[in-house]
Protein backbone atom coordinates (compact mmCIF):
# COMPACT_ATOMS: atom_id res chain seq x y z
CA UNK A 1 0.00 0.00 0.00
CA UNK A 2 2.73 2.34 1.06
CA UNK A 3 4.80 1.35 -1.95
CA UNK A 4 2.02 2.07 -4.42
CA UNK A 5 1.37 5.52 -2.95
CA UNK A 6 5.09 6.24 -3.09
CA UNK A 7 5.29 5.31 -6.76
CA UNK A 8 2.11 7.29 -7.37
CA UNK A 9 3.67 10.36 -5.84
CA UNK A 10 6.78 9.78 -7.87
CA UNK A 11 4.73 9.57 -11.06
CA UNK A 12 2.95 12.72 -10.02
CA UNK A 13 6.21 14.54 -9.48
CA UNK A 14 7.48 13.38 -12.86
CA UNK A 15 4.23 14.48 -14.49
CA UNK A 16 4.35 17.98 -13.03
CA UNK A 17 7.99 18.24 -13.94
CA UNK A 18 7.45 17.50 -17.63
CA UNK A 19 4.40 19.75 -17.57
CA UNK A 20 6.61 22.51 -16.18
CA UNK A 21 9.15 21.90 -18.92
CA UNK A 22 6.48 22.06 -21.60
CA UNK A 23 4.93 25.14 -20.05
CA UNK A 24 8.23 27.00 -19.82
CA UNK A 25 9.36 26.08 -23.30
CA UNK A 26 6.04 26.99 -24.91
CA UNK A 27 5.88 30.24 -22.97
CA UNK A 28 9.40 31.21 -23.99
CA UNK A 29 8.92 30.10 -27.60
CA UNK A 30 5.63 32.01 -27.85
CA UNK A 31 7.20 35.14 -26.43
CA UNK A 32 10.17 34.79 -28.79
CA UNK A 33 7.92 34.40 -31.80
CA UNK A 34 5.97 37.47 -30.82
CA UNK A 35 9.11 39.57 -30.37
CA UNK A 36 10.71 38.41 -33.62
CA UNK A 37 7.57 39.05 -35.68
CA UNK A 38 7.17 42.45 -34.06
CA UNK A 39 10.78 43.40 -34.81
CA UNK A 40 10.40 42.16 -38.39
CA UNK A 41 7.24 44.18 -38.97
CA UNK A 42 8.71 47.35 -37.53
CA UNK A 43 12.03 47.20 -39.38
CA UNK A 44 10.76 45.92 -42.76
CA UNK A 45 9.84 49.32 -44.29
CA UNK A 46 13.10 50.82 -43.00
CA UNK A 47 15.17 48.01 -44.49
CA UNK A 48 13.39 48.26 -47.85
CA UNK A 49 13.99 52.00 -47.86
CA UNK A 50 17.68 51.48 -47.03
CA UNK A 51 18.07 49.02 -49.90
CA UNK A 52 16.39 51.41 -52.31
CA UNK A 53 18.62 54.29 -51.18
CA UNK A 54 21.73 52.12 -51.52
CA UNK A 55 20.85 51.20 -55.14
CA UNK A 56 19.95 54.79 -55.99
CA UNK A 57 23.13 56.20 -54.45
CA UNK A 58 25.25 53.69 -56.34
CA UNK A 59 23.30 54.42 -59.52
CA UNK A 60 23.90 58.15 -59.63
CA UNK A 61 27.54 57.62 -58.70
CA UNK A 62 28.04 55.12 -61.48
CA UNK A 63 26.31 57.04 -64.31
CA UNK A 64 28.10 60.38 -64.74
CA UNK A 65 25.70 63.30 -65.09
CA UNK A 66 22.49 61.38 -64.41
CA UNK A 67 19.76 63.11 -62.40
CA UNK A 68 16.76 60.86 -63.00
CA UNK A 69 16.23 57.20 -63.75
CA UNK A 70 13.83 54.74 -65.30
CA UNK A 71 13.80 50.98 -64.86
CA UNK A 72 13.64 48.59 -67.80
CA UNK A 73 13.65 44.84 -68.21
CA UNK A 74 15.65 43.03 -70.85
CA UNK A 75 13.44 40.25 -72.20
CA UNK A 76 13.87 37.89 -75.15
CA UNK A 77 11.71 40.24 -77.24
CA UNK A 78 13.75 43.31 -76.38
CA UNK A 79 13.83 46.00 -73.73
CA UNK A 80 10.52 46.93 -72.09
CA UNK A 81 9.73 49.36 -69.25
CA UNK A 82 9.76 47.61 -65.89
CA UNK A 83 6.38 48.88 -64.70
CA UNK A 84 4.16 47.63 -67.56
CA UNK A 85 5.56 44.18 -68.12
CA UNK A 86 5.08 40.93 -66.34
CA UNK A 87 7.88 39.07 -68.10
CA UNK A 88 10.99 38.37 -66.11
CA UNK A 89 14.45 39.25 -67.28
CA UNK A 90 17.44 41.29 -66.34
CA UNK A 91 16.62 44.59 -64.64
CA UNK A 92 18.51 47.60 -66.02
CA UNK A 93 18.40 51.24 -64.94
CA UNK A 94 18.57 54.01 -67.52
CA UNK A 95 19.90 57.32 -66.23
CA UNK A 96 18.98 60.67 -67.84
CA UNK A 97 20.52 64.12 -67.50
CA UNK A 98 18.62 67.38 -66.95
CA UNK A 99 17.62 67.67 -70.60
CA UNK A 100 16.22 64.15 -70.56
CA UNK A 101 19.05 62.78 -72.66
CA UNK A 102 20.17 59.24 -71.98
CA UNK A 103 23.47 59.51 -70.15
CA UNK A 104 24.03 55.86 -69.41
CA UNK A 105 22.57 52.50 -68.53
CA UNK A 106 23.43 50.83 -65.25
CA UNK A 107 23.06 47.16 -64.43
CA UNK A 108 24.17 44.60 -61.93
CA UNK A 109 26.82 41.99 -62.53
CA UNK A 110 28.09 39.24 -60.25
CA UNK A 111 30.83 36.64 -60.16
CA UNK A 112 32.60 34.46 -57.65
CA UNK A 113 35.40 36.38 -55.96
CA UNK A 114 38.05 35.18 -53.53
CA UNK A 115 35.74 34.56 -50.57
CA UNK A 116 32.21 34.98 -51.83
CA UNK A 117 30.21 36.30 -54.75
CA UNK A 118 31.05 39.90 -55.65
CA UNK A 119 28.04 41.94 -56.79
CA UNK A 120 28.54 45.30 -58.45
CA UNK A 121 26.72 47.90 -60.45
CA UNK A 122 28.34 49.16 -63.66
CA UNK A 123 27.27 51.70 -66.20
CA UNK A 124 27.38 51.43 -69.97
CA UNK A 125 27.47 54.61 -72.05
CA UNK A 126 25.92 54.00 -75.51
CA UNK A 127 27.46 57.23 -76.88
CA UNK A 128 31.04 55.97 -76.61
CA UNK A 129 30.12 52.28 -76.32
CA UNK A 130 32.17 52.03 -73.18
CA UNK A 131 31.88 51.22 -69.51
CA UNK A 132 31.93 54.40 -67.44
CA UNK A 133 32.14 53.27 -63.84
CA UNK A 134 31.68 50.47 -61.34
CA UNK A 135 30.32 50.50 -57.82
CA UNK A 136 30.65 47.46 -55.57
CA UNK A 137 27.34 46.56 -53.91
CA UNK A 138 28.33 43.50 -51.93
CA UNK A 139 31.54 41.60 -51.39
CA UNK A 140 33.45 39.66 -48.77
CA UNK A 141 36.96 40.13 -50.16
CA UNK A 142 39.95 40.17 -47.83
CA UNK A 143 40.18 43.55 -46.08
CA UNK A 144 43.27 45.43 -47.17
CA UNK A 145 43.84 43.25 -50.26
CA UNK A 146 40.85 42.16 -52.34
CA UNK A 147 38.54 44.90 -51.08
CA UNK A 148 40.69 47.42 -52.95
CA UNK A 149 38.49 46.76 -56.00
CA UNK A 150 35.98 49.10 -54.36
CA UNK A 151 38.30 51.95 -53.40
CA UNK A 152 41.68 51.83 -55.12
CA UNK A 153 41.85 54.97 -57.32
CA UNK A 154 44.25 53.35 -59.79
CA UNK A 155 41.91 50.42 -60.28
CA UNK A 156 38.91 52.73 -60.66
CA UNK A 157 40.72 54.53 -63.48
CA UNK A 158 40.25 51.38 -65.59
CA UNK A 159 36.57 52.18 -65.74
CA UNK A 160 36.70 55.80 -66.81
CA UNK A 161 36.36 54.69 -70.41
CA UNK A 162 36.60 50.91 -70.71
CA UNK A 163 36.02 49.92 -74.32
CA UNK A 164 32.95 47.73 -74.92
CA UNK A 165 32.33 48.24 -78.65
CA UNK A 166 30.03 45.86 -80.53
CA UNK A 167 31.47 43.56 -83.14
CA UNK A 168 30.41 43.92 -86.78
CA UNK A 169 27.40 41.57 -86.68
CA UNK A 170 26.26 43.07 -83.34
CA UNK A 171 26.16 39.72 -81.54
CA UNK A 172 28.70 40.50 -78.88
CA UNK A 173 31.68 42.67 -78.02
CA UNK A 174 34.40 43.36 -80.58
CA UNK A 175 37.03 42.66 -77.94
CA UNK A 176 36.65 40.58 -74.78
CA UNK A 177 37.14 42.56 -71.61
CA UNK A 178 40.27 41.04 -70.14
CA UNK A 179 42.36 41.39 -67.02
CA UNK A 180 46.07 41.95 -67.54
CA UNK A 181 48.93 41.96 -65.06
CA UNK A 182 49.44 45.14 -63.05
CA UNK A 183 51.07 47.86 -65.12
CA UNK A 184 50.77 46.15 -68.51
CA UNK A 185 47.51 47.67 -69.77
CA UNK A 186 47.95 48.58 -73.44
CA UNK A 187 44.47 48.35 -74.99
CA UNK A 188 41.30 50.24 -73.93
CA UNK A 189 39.41 46.98 -73.31
CA UNK A 190 41.94 45.68 -70.81
CA UNK A 191 41.70 45.95 -67.03
CA UNK A 192 44.89 46.61 -65.13
CA UNK A 193 44.84 44.21 -62.14
CA UNK A 194 45.57 45.24 -58.58
CA UNK A 195 48.91 43.77 -57.66
CA UNK A 196 48.34 41.14 -54.95
CA UNK A 197 44.61 40.93 -55.64
CA UNK A 198 44.59 39.07 -58.95
CA UNK A 199 41.63 36.83 -58.13
CA UNK A 200 39.38 39.73 -57.15
CA UNK A 201 40.48 41.77 -60.18
CA UNK A 202 39.89 38.83 -62.51
CA UNK A 203 36.42 38.32 -61.02
CA UNK A 204 35.56 41.94 -61.89
CA UNK A 205 36.84 41.53 -65.46
CA UNK A 206 35.00 38.24 -65.91
CA UNK A 207 31.66 39.50 -64.65
CA UNK A 208 31.88 42.66 -66.78
CA UNK A 209 32.72 40.62 -69.86
CA UNK A 210 29.97 38.02 -69.29
CA UNK A 211 27.36 40.66 -68.59
CA UNK A 212 28.37 43.08 -71.36
CA UNK A 213 28.59 40.33 -74.00
CA UNK A 214 24.92 39.55 -73.36
CA UNK A 215 23.38 42.90 -72.58
CA UNK A 216 25.26 45.44 -74.72
CA UNK A 217 23.91 44.06 -78.06
CA UNK A 218 20.37 44.29 -76.67
CA UNK A 219 20.88 47.83 -75.37
CA UNK A 220 22.27 48.98 -78.71
CA UNK A 221 19.41 47.28 -80.59
CA UNK A 222 16.74 49.01 -78.50
CA UNK A 223 18.59 52.26 -77.95
CA UNK A 224 15.78 54.36 -79.45
CA UNK A 225 13.29 53.09 -76.93
CA UNK A 226 15.62 53.95 -74.03
CA UNK A 227 16.26 57.43 -75.45
CA UNK A 228 12.57 58.11 -76.14
CA UNK A 229 11.65 57.20 -72.58
CA UNK A 230 13.77 60.11 -71.36
CA UNK A 231 12.13 62.61 -73.70
CA UNK A 232 8.73 61.33 -72.73
CA UNK A 233 9.45 62.04 -69.12
CA UNK A 234 10.19 65.68 -69.81
CA UNK B 1 36.95 33.92 -9.54
CA UNK B 2 33.95 34.07 -7.27
CA UNK B 3 30.62 32.93 -8.58
CA UNK B 4 28.01 34.12 -6.10
CA UNK B 5 25.45 31.42 -5.36
CA UNK B 6 23.42 33.65 -3.09
CA UNK B 7 21.56 36.68 -4.31
CA UNK B 8 23.93 39.59 -4.06
CA UNK B 9 23.30 43.22 -3.25
CA UNK B 10 23.98 45.76 -5.97
CA UNK B 11 27.31 47.44 -5.25
CA UNK B 12 29.64 49.40 -7.52
CA UNK B 13 31.58 46.17 -7.73
CA UNK B 14 28.62 44.44 -9.45
CA UNK B 15 29.18 46.77 -12.39
CA UNK B 16 32.95 47.26 -12.22
CA UNK B 17 33.74 43.55 -12.08
CA UNK B 18 32.95 43.27 -15.80
CA UNK B 19 35.31 46.11 -16.65
CA UNK B 20 38.37 44.93 -14.82
CA UNK B 21 38.45 41.99 -12.43
CA UNK B 22 36.36 39.64 -14.60
CA UNK B 23 36.70 41.35 -17.98
CA UNK B 24 35.16 38.88 -20.44
CA UNK B 25 37.92 39.28 -23.03
CA UNK B 26 41.13 40.07 -21.18
CA UNK B 27 40.55 37.91 -18.10
CA UNK B 28 38.00 35.22 -18.94
CA UNK B 29 38.89 34.95 -22.65
CA UNK B 30 35.26 34.40 -23.61
CA UNK B 31 33.66 35.09 -26.98
CA UNK B 32 36.94 34.92 -28.88
CA UNK B 33 35.21 34.36 -32.22
CA UNK B 34 33.87 37.92 -32.61
CA UNK B 35 36.84 39.34 -30.71
CA UNK B 36 39.26 38.12 -33.36
CA UNK B 37 37.03 38.24 -36.41
CA UNK B 38 35.29 41.61 -36.49
CA UNK B 39 37.87 43.86 -34.86
CA UNK B 40 39.56 44.83 -38.13
CA UNK B 41 38.26 48.37 -37.76
CA UNK B 42 37.19 50.48 -34.81
CA UNK B 43 33.67 51.07 -36.08
CA UNK B 44 33.06 47.33 -36.59
CA UNK B 45 34.38 46.66 -33.10
CA UNK B 46 32.13 49.30 -31.58
CA UNK B 47 29.04 48.05 -33.42
CA UNK B 48 29.76 44.45 -32.46
CA UNK B 49 30.32 45.46 -28.83
CA UNK B 50 27.07 47.40 -28.65
CA UNK B 51 25.07 44.65 -30.37
CA UNK B 52 26.47 42.05 -27.97
CA UNK B 53 25.76 44.30 -24.98
CA UNK B 54 22.15 44.70 -26.08
CA UNK B 55 21.67 40.95 -26.49
CA UNK B 56 23.41 40.29 -23.17
CA UNK B 57 21.27 42.79 -21.28
CA UNK B 58 17.94 41.68 -22.73
CA UNK B 59 18.57 37.95 -22.52
CA UNK B 60 19.97 38.14 -18.98
CA UNK B 61 16.99 40.19 -17.84
CA UNK B 62 14.52 37.70 -19.28
CA UNK B 63 16.41 34.74 -17.82
CA UNK B 64 16.50 36.47 -14.45
CA UNK B 65 12.74 37.19 -14.58
CA UNK B 66 11.94 33.58 -15.46
CA UNK B 67 14.60 32.01 -13.23
CA UNK B 68 12.08 30.39 -10.86
CA UNK B 69 10.00 29.08 -13.79
CA UNK B 70 12.76 27.40 -15.78
CA UNK B 71 13.23 23.71 -14.90
CA UNK B 72 16.84 22.64 -14.67
CA UNK B 73 16.52 20.03 -17.44
CA UNK B 74 15.54 22.48 -20.18
CA UNK B 75 17.46 25.53 -19.03
CA UNK B 76 20.06 25.52 -21.83
CA UNK B 77 17.35 25.18 -24.50
CA UNK B 78 15.43 28.04 -22.90
CA UNK B 79 18.49 30.29 -22.71
CA UNK B 80 19.36 29.65 -26.34
CA UNK B 81 15.82 30.42 -27.52
CA UNK B 82 15.84 33.67 -25.54
CA UNK B 83 19.28 34.67 -26.81
CA UNK B 84 18.41 33.78 -30.41
CA UNK B 85 15.32 35.98 -30.22
CA UNK B 86 17.28 39.06 -29.29
CA UNK B 87 19.99 38.30 -31.82
CA UNK B 88 17.33 38.21 -34.54
CA UNK B 89 15.99 41.55 -33.34
CA UNK B 90 19.50 43.03 -33.42
CA UNK B 91 20.00 41.59 -36.90
CA UNK B 92 16.90 43.38 -38.22
CA UNK B 93 17.72 46.58 -36.36
CA UNK B 94 21.23 46.83 -37.80
CA UNK B 95 19.85 46.30 -41.30
CA UNK B 96 17.39 49.11 -40.62
CA UNK B 97 20.13 51.42 -39.29
CA UNK B 98 22.82 50.89 -41.90
CA UNK B 99 23.25 48.33 -44.66
CA UNK B 100 26.96 49.16 -45.00
CA UNK B 101 27.53 48.24 -41.37
CA UNK B 102 25.45 45.10 -41.79
CA UNK B 103 27.55 44.01 -44.76
CA UNK B 104 30.78 44.75 -42.89
CA UNK B 105 29.78 42.65 -39.89
CA UNK B 106 28.68 39.77 -42.11
CA UNK B 107 27.75 36.54 -40.41
CA UNK B 108 29.04 37.62 -37.03
CA UNK B 109 25.78 39.25 -35.99
CA UNK B 110 23.98 35.92 -36.25
CA UNK B 111 26.89 34.26 -34.48
CA UNK B 112 26.25 36.31 -31.32
CA UNK B 113 23.86 33.42 -30.51
CA UNK B 114 26.80 31.21 -29.68
CA UNK B 115 28.87 33.86 -27.90
CA UNK B 116 29.82 31.94 -24.77
CA UNK B 117 30.00 35.11 -22.71
CA UNK B 118 26.23 35.58 -23.05
CA UNK B 119 25.36 31.96 -22.30
CA UNK B 120 27.89 32.04 -19.46
CA UNK B 121 26.25 35.09 -17.89
CA UNK B 122 22.81 33.47 -18.19
CA UNK B 123 24.00 30.25 -16.55
CA UNK B 124 26.37 31.60 -13.92
CA UNK B 125 24.69 34.83 -12.94
CA UNK B 126 21.24 35.68 -14.32
CA UNK B 127 19.71 32.32 -13.39
CA UNK B 128 20.56 32.94 -9.72
CA UNK B 129 20.21 36.68 -9.26
CA UNK B 130 17.48 39.28 -9.02
CA UNK B 131 16.65 41.44 -12.02
CA UNK B 132 18.38 44.59 -10.71
CA UNK B 133 21.72 42.94 -10.00
CA UNK B 134 21.54 41.09 -13.33
CA UNK B 135 21.03 44.29 -15.31
CA UNK B 136 23.87 46.09 -13.53
CA UNK B 137 26.21 43.13 -13.91
CA UNK B 138 25.24 42.57 -17.53
CA UNK B 139 25.81 46.24 -18.33
CA UNK B 140 29.27 46.04 -16.75
CA UNK B 141 30.15 42.91 -18.70
CA UNK B 142 28.81 44.44 -21.93
CA UNK B 143 30.77 47.65 -21.46
CA UNK B 144 33.88 45.64 -20.58
CA UNK B 145 33.44 43.56 -23.74
CA UNK B 146 32.89 46.67 -25.88
CA UNK B 147 35.97 48.40 -24.46
CA UNK B 148 38.08 45.31 -25.10
CA UNK B 149 36.83 45.08 -28.68
CA UNK B 150 37.52 48.78 -29.20
CA UNK B 151 41.07 48.34 -27.82
CA UNK B 152 41.72 45.66 -30.42
CA UNK B 153 39.84 47.35 -33.23
CA UNK B 154 41.51 50.74 -32.92
CA UNK B 155 45.04 49.32 -32.69
CA UNK B 156 44.41 47.08 -35.70
CA UNK B 157 42.88 49.88 -37.76
CA UNK B 158 45.65 52.36 -36.91
CA UNK B 159 48.42 49.91 -37.78
CA UNK B 160 46.72 48.07 -40.62
CA UNK B 161 44.90 50.84 -42.44
CA UNK B 162 46.47 54.04 -41.05
CA UNK B 163 43.13 55.43 -39.93
CA UNK B 164 40.77 55.52 -36.96
CA UNK B 165 36.98 55.33 -37.39
CA UNK B 166 37.65 55.81 -41.10
CA UNK B 167 39.60 59.08 -40.71
CA UNK B 168 43.14 58.88 -42.07
CA UNK B 169 45.75 59.59 -39.41
CA UNK B 170 48.99 59.65 -41.33
CA UNK B 171 50.39 61.37 -44.38
CA UNK B 172 49.86 59.95 -47.87
CA UNK B 173 53.13 58.03 -47.92
CA UNK B 174 52.25 55.91 -44.87
CA UNK B 175 52.54 52.26 -45.86
CA UNK B 176 49.87 50.37 -43.88
CA UNK B 177 50.85 47.20 -42.10
CA UNK B 178 48.18 45.16 -43.88
CA UNK B 179 48.70 41.95 -41.88
CA UNK B 180 47.20 43.74 -38.86
CA UNK B 181 43.70 43.81 -40.38
CA UNK B 182 44.02 40.23 -41.60
CA UNK B 183 43.26 37.31 -39.25
CA UNK B 184 46.86 36.90 -37.97
CA UNK B 185 46.84 40.53 -36.86
CA UNK B 186 43.92 39.73 -34.56
CA UNK B 187 46.02 37.16 -32.73
CA UNK B 188 49.07 39.47 -32.55
CA UNK B 189 47.10 42.37 -31.13
CA UNK B 190 45.12 40.19 -28.72
CA UNK B 191 48.39 38.69 -27.51
CA UNK B 192 49.84 42.16 -27.06
CA UNK B 193 46.88 43.37 -25.01
CA UNK B 194 46.85 40.21 -22.86
CA UNK B 195 50.54 40.69 -22.13
CA UNK B 196 49.97 44.31 -21.15
CA UNK B 197 46.89 43.52 -19.09
CA UNK B 198 48.33 40.59 -17.19
CA UNK B 199 51.69 42.30 -16.73
CA UNK B 200 49.95 45.23 -15.05
CA UNK B 201 47.84 42.95 -12.87
CA UNK B 202 50.88 41.07 -11.65
CA UNK B 203 52.69 44.32 -10.99
CA UNK B 204 49.78 45.54 -8.89
CA UNK B 205 49.53 42.29 -6.95
CA UNK B 206 53.26 42.38 -6.21
CA UNK B 207 52.97 45.96 -4.97
CA UNK B 208 50.08 44.94 -2.74
CA UNK B 209 52.06 42.00 -1.30
CA UNK B 210 55.05 44.22 -0.64
CA UNK B 211 52.87 46.76 1.13
CA UNK B 212 51.31 44.06 3.28
CA UNK B 213 54.74 42.63 4.03
CA UNK B 214 56.02 46.07 5.01
CA UNK B 215 53.08 46.79 7.28
CA UNK B 216 53.40 43.35 8.88
CA UNK B 217 57.10 44.00 9.61
CA UNK B 218 56.28 47.47 10.84
CA UNK B 219 53.85 46.19 13.45
Boltz contact constraints between the chains, C-beta under 6 A:
constraints:
  - contact:
      token1: [A, 20]
      token2: [B, 71]
      max_distance: 6.0
  - contact:
      token1: [A, 21]
      token2: [B, 71]
      max_distance: 6.0
  - contact:
      token1: [A, 21]
      token2: [B, 74]
      max_distance: 6.0
  - contact:
      token1: [A, 24]
      token2: [B, 69]
      max_distance: 6.0
  - contact:
      token1: [A, 24]
      token2: [B, 70]
      max_distance: 6.0
  - contact:
      token1: [A, 25]
      token2: [B, 74]
      max_distance: 6.0
  - contact:
      token1: [A, 28]
      token2: [B, 78]
      max_distance: 6.0
  - contact:
      token1: [A, 28]
      token2: [B, 81]
      max_distance: 6.0
  - contact:
      token1: [A, 32]
      token2: [B, 81]
      max_distance: 6.0
  - contact:
      token1: [A, 32]
      token2: [B, 85]
      max_distance: 6.0
  - contact:
      token1: [A, 35]
      token2: [B, 85]
      max_distance: 6.0
  - contact:
      token1: [A, 36]
      token2: [B, 85]
      max_distance: 6.0
  - contact:
      token1: [A, 36]
      token2: [B, 88]
      max_distance: 6.0
  - contact:
      token1: [A, 39]
      token2: [B, 89]
      max_distance: 6.0
  - contact:
      token1: [A, 39]
      token2: [B, 92]
      max_distance: 6.0
  - contact:
      token1: [A, 43]
      token2: [B, 92]
      max_distance: 6.0
  - contact:
      token1: [A, 43]
      token2: [B, 96]
      max_distance: 6.0
  - contact:
      token1: [A, 46]
      token2: [B, 96]
      max_distance: 6.0
  - contact:
      token1: [A, 47]
      token2: [B, 95]
      max_distance: 6.0
  - contact:
      token1: [A, 47]
      token2: [B, 96]
      max_distance: 6.0
  - contact:
      token1: [A, 50]
      token2: [B, 99]
      max_distance: 6.0
  - contact:
      token1: [A, 54]
      token2: [B, 99]
      max_distance: 6.0
  - contact:
      token1: [A, 143]
      token2: [B, 40]
      max_distance: 6.0
  - contact:
      token1: [A, 143]
      token2: [B, 181]
      max_distance: 6.0
  - contact:
      token1: [A, 144]
      token2: [B, 178]
      max_distance: 6.0
  - contact:
      token1: [A, 144]
      token2: [B, 181]
      max_distance: 6.0
